[in-house]
Amino acid sequence: MVTELGWFYIGGMTLLFFFWAYGIVSFLLDLKNVIIPKTRQYVRGRRRLKQQEEEESEREERERQLY
């Protein structure tokens, strides 16, 4: 038979388990809905800036060759 202290221990561990599981699920949902989309947006922006810099340098090089 489980003593009163045992019931408190089991109840406390069950409660802590649910908070632990909730934290993991919240973290995974944040990854899916916030962190991954923002990272993709950042990478797209960096690629776009790099492409614009390359196009501008090519344009300047063509202008130099014309003169």
N, C-alpha and C positions, 0 to 999 in steps of 0.2 A: 504494500500500500504506500502511496506517495504521501509524504508529509506536507504540511502547510508551506514550509520553506521550499520544498520541491515544486509545488504548484506555482509559487511566485517565480521560481527560476524558469520553469517551462513557459509560463506566460510571458515573462520578460524576454526570453530568447525568441519566442514566436513574434512578439512585437518588434524586436530589433531586426529579425529576419525580414519582415514586411517593409520596414524603412530601408533596409539594405537593398532589397529587390527593387523598390520604388526608385531609389537613387540610380541604380544601374539602368533601369528602363528610361528614366528621364535623361540620363547622359546619352544613351543611344539615340533617343529621339532628337536631342539637341544636335548631335552629330549629323543626323539625317536631314534635319530641317533648317539648321543654321550654319554650322561650321563647314560642311561639305559644299553647299551652294556658294557661300562667301569665298571659299578657297578657289572654286572654279571661276567665279567672277574675277577674282584677283589675277589668276593665271591668264584669262582671256584678255584682260586689260593690259597686262605686261606684254603679251604677244602683239596686241594691236599697237602699242607704243613702239615696240621694236620694229614692226613692219613699217610704220610711218617714218621712223628714223632712217631705215634702209631706203625707202622710196625718196626721201628728201636728199639723202646723200647721193643717190643715183642721179637725181635731177640736177643737183649742183655739179656733179662730175660731167654730165652732158653739157651744161652751160659753160663750164671751163673749157671743154673740148671745142665748143663752137667759137670761142674767142681766141 
